């Protein structure tokens, strides 16, 4: 793999951030549909789930598949945080500890 120019790297990380946020939003939208039965939430979830894979592939091409999929594990934390804030789901101490370890692992991996 040839090194990327700095601006291409910034774009790739921006796309990865979009993928992380879209993945979490899609899962939350699906849960919202499950709770409310509102078709709009289901349509949003499906549209996001359809958009995510092509962008993920572009990220993997630029950053490498290993880095992309390790960083995608951050979506677990985003979903847990959003579930807690939006749906009042309980988050146990063990979950917080596990999510902290995932985040720490991502930081160590990327450095």
Order of alpha helices (4+ residues) and beta strands (2+ residues): alpha-alpha-alpha-alpha-alpha
